[in-house]
Amino acid sequence: MTSVRTAAAGLALLLAAACTAPAPPRREAGTAAGMVCAPPQGPPQAETATTIDVVRQAYFCILGNYYGGATLDARSLLTAGFAALTRQLDRDGRDMPEAAMPALTGDRRADWTAFEAAFRTITDRAPGLRDKLAAVTLQAIVAALGDDHARWTHQDSRPPGYYDGDGYGLGLEASVGGPQADTEPGTALAPLFVTAVPGGAARAAGLRPGDLIESIDGSAPFVDGEGTRAIAALYPRYPQARPVRLGLLRQSTGRRWSVTLTPGLFPRDPAALRVVRSKRLDDDIAYVRMTGFDPDSANRVLREITRLRAGRTLSGVVLDLRGNGGGSPLEATRLLSAFVHGADTAYQCTAEGTCQAAPTDDTVELLHLPLVVLTDRGCASACEHFSSAVKDLRLGRLVGTRTAGVISGPARGYLLADNTILSFPAKHHLGPRREVIDRIGVPPDHYVPLTPKDAAAGRDPALAKALTLLHT
């Protein structure tokens, strides 16, 4: 559940990155009607209403600064925005003859002028919907980029009674994680089953790891073997509070039953909130679990390995990156530098094909230890930067399942006039062999999926395989 809030762990770091508008035509596009597109300076002030002026600012910000923005057909963005606007009108019972898409020519400024005029005509007739229509329009424009690192982010709101570290939701984790369910459910593999029950309504209802989820609000999680959008209901975010009805099967007993779970706050185990945790396995293996590439997390991993190594001989390292939603690419590079020097760990490339390498930091002391990395579909972004470099540079072996394929490029944040944040990549990420990882993921060297029976029995077959590899 904590992961993906996919890129949340690295967002604060990315927002601090300096950004200057590129040369024309991008610089011209990045500032429209005096509305500057720039990174935030300090925490945003309280949010205000999203207006068509904010949509205009975001539109030109994307065209001026997004990877590929200079060659993007802006008509696709405006069409998506207008389609979302008309769907919202229909949902609110306010559709009208004037809500017709204006003719677009491909001239970005002229097309925006026509789009804005149509928007104002519509909202003049439905002034009570003006802010809502602007918000759905902007959300659709960002979604039309089809980029897993492009987001329009509002300030976090927390439920009443929230205590630092609390979880919110149904209180379960499943074999298909939240980010995958939200963005790429079609990549999920059947069956859907509970993998952990950290608390909340799921624990109160007696759910256990290994329980199969056969239906969600009456819908099948898989149709013809392909995951459906129904799975996303397992991961509500505040203020979503709609009860979710699950049809369940416990294979060990054959019991079938239904339960209705209501989202809410629940306390989490403080130990599970630590980004880096470690222990010694089989007396000679350093096992380190890392849930995000947060600031200083690479150093924390290396300190844990040093601590486990003190006065003892280690035969290898198991780095567990399952569910690691990413974060800072700098932390990924620094951690890789403990396993190799003098190598390029990734490339960040412009739409024109100019690439900048991410070289290792050769001031980091080499560990000189065999490495096995555990991966799954929850390993995204900077986690995939790390995993692809391990594979391409032959630093160790990957065990588990394919990574998420959510690594279009490091996002930069821009402050909009309503004090929300628009973020997207200015460059595209490629692996050490200059291969595309985004939407594809990194395949493991040893495919070892978790099964419902494994989860029910508390077995970890991927970890068992890793230990076998390090002992042979």
BAPA-532470 format. One record per residue (C-alpha): residue in one letter; y, x negated, z negated. Coordinates in Angstrom, 2 decimals, decimal comma. Layout:
// residues N
{a; {Y; X; Z}}
...
***
This chain:
// residues 472
{m; {0,00; 0,00; 0,00}}
{t; {2,40; -2,80; -0,88}}
{s; {2,07; -4,52; 2,46}}
{v; {4,08; -3,34; 4,96}}
{r; {6,54; -2,23; 3,75}}
{t; {5,68; -4,64; 6,58}}
{a; {8,58; -6,81; 6,80}}
{a; {10,42; -5,84; 3,64}}
{a; {9,55; -9,07; 1,87}}
{g; {11,35; -11,14; 4,51}}
{l; {14,20; -8,77; 5,35}}
{a; {16,59; -10,05; 2,69}}
{l; {16,11; -13,59; 3,96}}
{l; {16,54; -12,59; 7,58}}
{l; {19,71; -10,63; 6,92}}
{a; {21,32; -13,77; 5,58}}
{a; {20,75; -15,60; 8,87}}
{a; {23,88; -16,49; 10,80}}
{c; {24,37; -14,72; 14,10}}
{t; {27,00; -15,23; 16,76}}
{a; {27,27; -13,09; 19,87}}
{p; {26,05; -14,80; 23,05}}
{a; {28,17; -15,46; 26,09}}
{p; {29,19; -12,65; 28,48}}
{p; {27,96; -10,19; 29,45}}
{r; {26,31; -10,03; 26,04}}
{r; {29,43; -10,84; 24,02}}
{e; {31,33; -8,08; 25,77}}
{a; {28,49; -5,64; 25,16}}
{g; {28,17; -6,61; 21,50}}
{t; {31,60; -5,24; 20,59}}
{a; {32,44; -1,79; 21,85}}
{a; {35,75; -0,11; 21,15}}
{g; {36,49; -2,59; 18,37}}
{m; {33,22; -1,93; 16,53}}
{v; {31,89; -5,34; 15,57}}
{c; {28,18; -6,11; 15,57}}
{a; {27,70; -8,70; 12,85}}
{p; {25,36; -9,58; 9,97}}
{p; {26,19; -8,07; 6,57}}
{q; {28,25; -10,12; 4,17}}
{g; {26,75; -9,32; 0,80}}
{p; {25,07; -6,06; -0,25}}
{p; {26,07; -3,00; 1,81}}
{q; {28,37; -0,44; 0,22}}
{a; {27,27; 3,15; -0,26}}
{e; {26,01; 4,81; 2,90}}
{t; {28,24; 7,24; 4,74}}
{a; {27,45; 9,83; 7,39}}
{t; {25,95; 8,59; 10,65}}
{t; {28,28; 9,57; 13,48}}
{i; {28,35; 9,19; 17,24}}
{d; {30,64; 6,19; 16,68}}
{v; {27,82; 4,53; 14,71}}
{v; {25,38; 5,34; 17,52}}
{r; {27,78; 3,72; 19,98}}
{q; {28,03; 0,61; 17,79}}
{a; {24,23; 0,34; 17,62}}
{y; {23,79; 0,90; 21,36}}
{f; {26,13; -1,92; 22,35}}
{c; {24,82; -4,14; 19,56}}
{i; {21,32; -3,84; 21,02}}
{l; {22,50; -4,54; 24,56}}
{g; {24,48; -7,56; 23,41}}
{n; {22,06; -9,21; 21,01}}
{y; {18,49; -7,93; 21,38}}
{y; {15,85; -10,12; 22,98}}
{g; {15,94; -9,03; 26,61}}
{g; {19,04; -6,92; 26,01}}
{a; {20,87; -8,43; 28,98}}
{t; {18,21; -7,19; 31,40}}
{l; {17,22; -3,99; 29,60}}
{d; {17,62; -0,73; 31,50}}
{a; {19,91; 1,01; 29,03}}
{r; {19,16; 4,39; 30,61}}
{s; {15,78; 4,35; 28,86}}
{l; {17,54; 4,17; 25,48}}
{l; {19,95; 6,97; 26,24}}
{t; {17,21; 9,18; 27,66}}
{a; {15,13; 8,71; 24,51}}
{g; {18,14; 9,46; 22,33}}
{f; {19,01; 12,63; 24,24}}
{a; {15,39; 13,82; 24,17}}
{a; {15,33; 13,46; 20,38}}
{l; {18,64; 15,33; 20,13}}
{t; {17,33; 18,29; 22,13}}
{r; {14,08; 18,42; 20,15}}
{q; {16,11; 18,62; 16,95}}
{l; {18,25; 21,41; 18,38}}
{d; {15,08; 23,30; 19,24}}
{r; {13,61; 22,80; 15,75}}
{d; {16,81; 24,13; 14,21}}
{g; {16,92; 27,13; 16,56}}
{r; {20,21; 25,99; 18,09}}
{d; {19,28; 25,03; 21,67}}
{m; {22,11; 25,75; 24,11}}
{p; {22,89; 25,67; 27,86}}
{e; {25,18; 22,67; 27,42}}
{a; {22,35; 20,50; 26,07}}
{a; {21,47; 18,97; 29,43}}
{m; {21,14; 15,27; 30,10}}
{p; {24,12; 13,85; 32,03}}
{a; {23,48; 11,93; 35,23}}
{l; {23,11; 8,20; 34,57}}
{t; {23,92; 5,50; 37,12}}
{g; {22,81; 2,26; 35,47}}
{d; {26,38; 1,26; 34,59}}
{r; {26,03; 0,75; 30,82}}
{r; {29,56; 1,66; 29,84}}
{a; {29,91; 4,56; 32,24}}
{d; {26,55; 5,92; 31,16}}
{w; {27,54; 5,67; 27,50}}
{t; {30,79; 7,52; 28,20}}
{a; {28,87; 10,36; 29,88}}
{f; {26,31; 10,42; 27,06}}
{e; {28,95; 10,54; 24,34}}
{a; {30,87; 13,30; 26,12}}
{a; {27,70; 15,42; 26,29}}
{f; {26,94; 14,73; 22,62}}
{r; {30,42; 15,81; 21,54}}
{t; {30,23; 18,98; 23,63}}
{i; {26,95; 19,91; 21,96}}
{t; {28,03; 19,10; 18,41}}
{d; {31,35; 20,90; 18,82}}
{r; {29,23; 24,03; 19,20}}
{a; {26,98; 23,12; 16,28}}
{p; {29,22; 21,17; 13,88}}
{g; {26,86; 21,69; 10,97}}
{l; {24,22; 19,65; 12,78}}
{r; {26,53; 16,82; 13,88}}
{d; {25,38; 14,19; 11,37}}
{k; {21,70; 15,10; 11,68}}
{l; {21,84; 14,92; 15,48}}
{a; {23,54; 11,52; 15,37}}
{a; {20,87; 10,22; 13,03}}
{v; {17,90; 11,42; 15,12}}
{t; {19,58; 10,09; 18,26}}
{l; {20,03; 6,63; 16,78}}
{q; {16,50; 6,56; 15,40}}
{a; {15,12; 7,43; 18,85}}
{i; {17,21; 4,77; 20,59}}
{v; {15,81; 2,10; 18,28}}
{a; {12,26; 3,43; 18,69}}
{a; {12,65; 3,34; 22,48}}
{l; {12,75; -0,45; 22,33}}
{g; {9,04; -0,32; 21,51}}
{d; {9,51; -3,37; 19,31}}
{d; {7,62; -3,66; 16,02}}
{h; {10,46; -5,71; 14,49}}
{a; {13,26; -3,34; 15,52}}
{r; {14,30; -1,04; 12,67}}
{w; {17,14; 1,11; 11,47}}
{t; {17,05; 0,76; 7,70}}
{h; {18,63; 2,92; 5,04}}
{q; {19,28; 1,80; 1,50}}
{d; {16,28; 2,30; -0,74}}
{s; {16,25; 5,39; -2,93}}
{r; {13,96; 5,46; -5,94}}
{p; {12,37; 8,45; -7,62}}
{p; {13,56; 9,52; -11,09}}
{g; {11,78; 7,61; -13,81}}
{y; {11,02; 4,61; -11,58}}
{y; {10,21; 1,42; -13,47}}
{d; {10,23; -1,97; -11,78}}
{g; {6,79; -2,50; -10,23}}
{d; {5,76; 1,15; -10,10}}
{g; {3,92; 2,42; -7,06}}
{y; {4,67; 5,65; -5,23}}
{g; {2,21; 7,68; -3,22}}
{l; {-1,28; 9,13; -3,52}}
{g; {-2,57; 6,14; -5,49}}
{l; {-5,17; 4,97; -2,98}}
{e; {-5,61; 2,28; -0,36}}
{a; {-7,76; 2,83; 2,69}}
{s; {-9,50; 0,82; 5,39}}
{v; {-6,55; 1,60; 7,67}}
{g; {-3,37; 0,32; 6,04}}
{g; {0,03; 2,00; 6,06}}
{p; {1,72; -0,12; 8,76}}
{q; {-1,24; 0,28; 11,10}}
{a; {-1,36; 4,02; 10,47}}
{d; {2,37; 4,32; 11,18}}
{t; {2,62; 2,19; 14,30}}
{e; {-0,80; 1,58; 15,89}}
{p; {-3,38; 4,10; 14,64}}
{g; {-5,23; 3,76; 17,93}}
{t; {-6,26; 0,23; 16,95}}
{a; {-8,04; 1,48; 13,82}}
{l; {-11,81; 1,46; 13,60}}
{a; {-13,93; 4,29; 12,21}}
{p; {-14,90; 5,24; 9,59}}
{l; {-11,89; 5,75; 7,34}}
{f; {-12,71; 5,04; 3,72}}
{v; {-11,11; 4,27; 0,38}}
{t; {-10,91; 0,55; -0,39}}
{a; {-9,03; 0,64; -3,71}}
{v; {-7,71; 3,18; -6,23}}
{p; {-4,79; 1,56; -8,07}}
{g; {-3,76; 4,75; -9,90}}
{g; {-1,88; 8,00; -9,53}}
{a; {-3,34; 11,23; -8,19}}
{a; {-6,30; 9,49; -6,54}}
{r; {-7,48; 7,98; -9,80}}
{a; {-6,95; 11,25; -11,68}}
{a; {-9,09; 13,03; -9,06}}
{g; {-11,93; 10,54; -9,49}}
{l; {-11,81; 8,87; -6,07}}
{r; {-13,73; 5,59; -5,77}}
{p; {-13,84; 2,68; -3,31}}
{g; {-16,29; 3,50; -0,53}}
{d; {-15,55; 7,24; -0,44}}
{l; {-15,34; 8,35; 3,20}}
{i; {-12,24; 10,33; 4,22}}
{e; {-13,54; 12,87; 6,73}}
{s; {-10,40; 15,00; 7,09}}
{i; {-6,70; 14,85; 6,24}}
{d; {-4,96; 18,21; 5,94}}
{g; {-7,73; 19,67; 8,07}}
{s; {-7,39; 17,07; 10,85}}
{a; {-9,95; 14,44; 11,75}}
{p; {-8,75; 10,86; 11,20}}
{f; {-10,59; 9,81; 14,39}}
{v; {-11,04; 11,69; 17,67}}
{d; {-13,45; 10,20; 20,18}}
{g; {-13,44; 7,02; 18,11}}
{e; {-9,66; 6,58; 18,23}}
{g; {-7,47; 6,75; 15,13}}
{t; {-4,95; 9,60; 14,94}}
{r; {-1,51; 10,05; 13,41}}
{a; {-3,11; 12,08; 10,63}}
{i; {-3,96; 8,82; 8,83}}
{a; {-0,28; 8,17; 8,14}}
{a; {-0,28; 11,06; 5,63}}
{l; {-2,22; 8,79; 3,25}}
{y; {0,92; 6,68; 2,79}}
{p; {3,88; 8,93; 1,90}}
{r; {7,16; 7,28; 0,99}}
{y; {9,70; 8,67; -1,42}}
{p; {11,20; 11,27; -1,16}}
{q; {8,14; 12,65; 0,70}}
{a; {6,29; 14,79; -1,83}}
{r; {4,13; 17,15; 0,22}}
{p; {0,58; 17,48; -1,17}}
{v; {-2,17; 16,04; 1,03}}
{r; {-5,62; 17,64; 1,20}}
{l; {-8,56; 15,29; 1,82}}
{g; {-12,13; 16,07; 2,79}}
{l; {-14,38; 13,42; 1,23}}
{l; {-17,98; 12,20; 1,36}}
{r; {-19,60; 9,92; -1,22}}
{q; {-22,51; 8,36; 0,66}}
{s; {-24,35; 7,16; -2,44}}
{t; {-24,86; 10,74; -3,64}}
{g; {-24,34; 12,81; -0,49}}
{r; {-21,61; 14,80; -2,26}}
{r; {-18,98; 16,43; -0,03}}
{w; {-15,84; 17,87; -1,56}}
{s; {-12,13; 18,44; -1,00}}
{v; {-9,22; 17,41; -3,17}}
{t; {-5,48; 17,92; -2,96}}
{l; {-3,37; 14,92; -3,99}}
{t; {0,35; 15,12; -4,71}}
{p; {2,43; 11,97; -4,20}}
{g; {4,12; 10,56; -7,27}}
{l; {4,92; 7,50; -9,35}}
{f; {2,16; 5,47; -10,96}}
{p; {2,10; 2,16; -12,85}}
{r; {0,47; -0,81; -11,16}}
{d; {-1,38; -3,75; -12,62}}
{p; {1,27; -6,47; -13,16}}
{a; {-1,19; -9,13; -11,99}}
{a; {-1,54; -7,37; -8,64}}
{l; {2,22; -7,62; -8,09}}
{r; {2,21; -11,40; -8,02}}
{v; {2,71; -12,74; -4,50}}
{v; {0,44; -15,73; -5,19}}
{r; {-2,72; -15,62; -7,33}}
{s; {-5,45; -18,20; -7,60}}
{k; {-8,79; -19,06; -9,19}}
{r; {-11,65; -21,51; -8,81}}
{l; {-14,82; -20,24; -7,12}}
{d; {-18,24; -21,90; -7,25}}
{d; {-16,54; -24,59; -9,35}}
{d; {-15,29; -26,51; -6,29}}
{i; {-13,39; -24,00; -4,11}}
{a; {-9,71; -23,13; -4,57}}
{y; {-9,27; -19,43; -3,85}}
{v; {-5,62; -18,42; -3,32}}
{r; {-4,51; -14,89; -2,50}}
{m; {-1,06; -14,60; -0,92}}
{t; {0,41; -11,15; -0,28}}
{g; {3,64; -12,18; 1,44}}
{f; {5,56; -15,15; 2,81}}
{d; {8,37; -14,70; 0,31}}
{p; {10,96; -17,41; -0,45}}
{d; {9,25; -20,37; -2,19}}
{s; {5,80; -18,82; -1,70}}
{a; {4,50; -21,86; 0,20}}
{n; {5,42; -24,11; -2,70}}
{r; {3,72; -21,71; -5,10}}
{v; {0,50; -21,84; -3,08}}
{l; {0,58; -25,64; -3,06}}
{r; {1,25; -25,79; -6,80}}
{e; {-1,71; -23,50; -7,46}}
{i; {-4,01; -25,70; -5,37}}
{t; {-2,74; -28,79; -7,19}}
{r; {-3,39; -27,12; -10,54}}
{l; {-6,94; -26,13; -9,57}}
{r; {-7,54; -29,66; -8,28}}
{a; {-6,33; -31,45; -11,41}}
{g; {-9,13; -33,62; -12,78}}
{r; {-11,67; -31,96; -10,50}}
{t; {-12,99; -32,40; -6,98}}
{l; {-12,37; -29,56; -4,54}}
{s; {-14,58; -28,97; -1,50}}
{g; {-12,11; -26,68; 0,24}}
{v; {-9,54; -23,89; 0,14}}
{v; {-9,95; -20,18; 0,83}}
{l; {-6,54; -18,67; 1,61}}
{d; {-6,78; -14,87; 1,44}}
{l; {-4,10; -13,34; 3,68}}
{r; {-5,59; -9,86; 3,96}}
{g; {-2,82; -7,28; 3,63}}
{n; {-0,12; -9,97; 3,93}}
{g; {2,75; -8,20; 5,67}}
{g; {4,65; -11,39; 6,50}}
{g; {8,12; -12,56; 5,55}}
{s; {9,81; -15,87; 6,28}}
{p; {8,60; -17,94; 9,27}}
{l; {10,01; -20,99; 7,46}}
{e; {7,50; -20,44; 4,65}}
{a; {4,67; -20,13; 7,17}}
{t; {5,66; -23,43; 8,76}}
{r; {5,97; -25,17; 5,40}}
{l; {2,52; -24,05; 4,28}}
{l; {0,99; -25,15; 7,58}}
{s; {2,58; -28,55; 7,03}}
{a; {0,19; -29,16; 4,13}}
{f; {-2,68; -29,14; 6,65}}
{v; {-1,19; -30,93; 9,68}}
{h; {1,75; -33,17; 10,60}}
{g; {3,42; -33,82; 13,93}}
{a; {2,59; -30,45; 15,47}}
{d; {4,46; -27,40; 16,71}}
{t; {3,38; -24,26; 14,84}}
{a; {5,02; -21,66; 17,12}}
{y; {7,75; -21,11; 19,69}}
{q; {10,75; -18,77; 19,68}}
{c; {11,75; -17,92; 23,25}}
{t; {14,63; -16,19; 24,98}}
{a; {14,14; -13,61; 27,69}}
{e; {15,07; -16,31; 30,19}}
{g; {12,14; -18,47; 29,04}}
{t; {13,99; -21,09; 27,01}}
{c; {11,84; -21,86; 23,97}}
{q; {12,53; -23,58; 20,68}}
{a; {9,59; -25,12; 18,83}}
{a; {8,90; -24,65; 15,10}}
{p; {7,67; -28,14; 14,13}}
{t; {5,83; -28,98; 10,94}}
{d; {7,75; -30,33; 7,98}}
{d; {6,17; -33,75; 7,65}}
{t; {7,73; -34,33; 4,22}}
{v; {5,10; -31,94; 2,83}}
{e; {2,13; -33,89; 1,46}}
{l; {-1,14; -33,27; 3,28}}
{l; {-3,92; -31,70; 1,20}}
{h; {-6,82; -33,19; 3,19}}
{l; {-9,03; -30,21; 2,34}}
{p; {-11,14; -27,94; 4,57}}
{l; {-9,56; -24,51; 5,03}}
{v; {-10,85; -21,00; 5,60}}
{v; {-8,35; -18,15; 6,04}}
{l; {-9,27; -14,50; 5,42}}
{t; {-7,48; -12,08; 7,78}}
{d; {-7,43; -8,37; 8,58}}
{r; {-5,28; -5,77; 10,32}}
{g; {-2,84; -5,96; 7,40}}
{c; {-1,95; -9,57; 8,27}}
{a; {1,31; -9,26; 10,22}}
{s; {4,40; -11,16; 11,34}}
{a; {4,71; -14,52; 9,52}}
{c; {1,07; -14,10; 8,47}}
{e; {0,14; -14,13; 12,16}}
{h; {2,36; -17,15; 12,75}}
{f; {0,27; -18,95; 10,13}}
{s; {-3,11; -17,62; 11,33}}
{s; {-2,52; -18,40; 15,01}}
{a; {-1,49; -21,97; 14,16}}
{v; {-4,62; -22,44; 12,03}}
{k; {-6,71; -21,30; 14,98}}
{d; {-4,87; -23,09; 17,80}}
{l; {-4,39; -26,38; 15,95}}
{r; {-7,95; -26,30; 14,59}}
{l; {-6,83; -26,56; 10,98}}
{g; {-9,60; -24,31; 9,68}}
{r; {-11,52; -21,16; 10,44}}
{l; {-10,48; -17,51; 10,34}}
{v; {-12,86; -15,00; 8,77}}
{g; {-12,55; -11,22; 8,64}}
{t; {-11,03; -9,06; 11,35}}
{r; {-8,25; -9,34; 13,93}}
{t; {-4,67; -9,49; 12,68}}
{a; {-2,10; -6,73; 13,23}}
{g; {-0,39; -7,89; 16,43}}
{v; {3,00; -7,18; 14,84}}
{i; {5,01; -10,30; 15,60}}
{s; {7,55; -9,69; 18,34}}
{g; {9,98; -12,18; 16,79}}
{p; {12,08; -12,88; 13,68}}
{a; {14,46; -9,99; 13,08}}
{r; {18,19; -10,35; 12,47}}
{g; {20,14; -7,70; 10,62}}
{y; {23,46; -6,16; 11,66}}
{l; {25,66; -3,97; 9,47}}
{l; {26,63; -0,64; 11,01}}
{a; {29,76; 1,32; 10,17}}
{d; {27,82; 3,80; 8,01}}
{n; {26,56; 0,88; 5,86}}
{t; {23,02; 1,05; 7,22}}
{i; {21,26; -1,96; 8,72}}
{l; {20,10; -2,31; 12,32}}
{s; {17,64; -5,20; 12,80}}
{f; {15,81; -6,59; 15,81}}
{p; {14,70; -9,94; 17,26}}
{a; {16,94; -12,14; 19,33}}
{k; {13,96; -14,24; 20,43}}
{h; {10,29; -13,62; 21,16}}
{h; {7,46; -15,29; 19,22}}
{l; {4,73; -17,25; 20,98}}
{g; {1,80; -19,10; 19,44}}
{p; {1,29; -22,88; 19,50}}
{r; {-0,35; -22,62; 22,94}}
{r; {2,60; -20,46; 24,03}}
{e; {0,33; -17,41; 24,00}}
{v; {1,56; -13,89; 23,24}}
{i; {0,29; -12,60; 19,88}}
{d; {2,46; -9,49; 19,62}}
{r; {0,42; -6,29; 20,20}}
{i; {-2,73; -8,40; 20,52}}
{g; {-3,22; -10,10; 17,17}}
{v; {-5,24; -13,18; 16,32}}
{p; {-9,03; -12,80; 16,56}}
{p; {-11,14; -14,27; 13,75}}
{d; {-13,60; -17,08; 14,35}}
{h; {-16,13; -15,10; 12,31}}
{y; {-15,93; -11,29; 12,55}}
{v; {-16,83; -9,93; 9,11}}
{p; {-15,54; -6,38; 8,53}}
{l; {-15,65; -4,54; 5,22}}
{t; {-17,98; -1,50; 5,23}}
{p; {-17,89; 1,60; 3,00}}
{k; {-21,07; 0,42; 1,30}}
{d; {-19,49; -2,97; 0,60}}
{a; {-16,42; -1,30; -0,92}}
{a; {-18,54; 1,03; -3,06}}
{a; {-20,62; -1,88; -4,36}}
{g; {-17,64; -4,15; -4,96}}
{r; {-18,88; -6,68; -2,40}}
{d; {-16,59; -8,93; -0,36}}
{p; {-18,58; -10,09; 2,69}}
{a; {-15,66; -12,01; 4,22}}
{l; {-15,19; -14,07; 1,08}}
{a; {-18,93; -14,68; 0,88}}
{k; {-18,88; -15,96; 4,47}}
{a; {-15,93; -18,23; 3,70}}
{l; {-17,75; -19,82; 0,77}}
{t; {-20,84; -20,36; 2,93}}
{l; {-18,75; -22,11; 5,60}}
{l; {-17,13; -24,43; 3,07}}
{h; {-20,50; -25,38; 1,57}}
{t; {-22,15; -26,25; 4,90}}
***
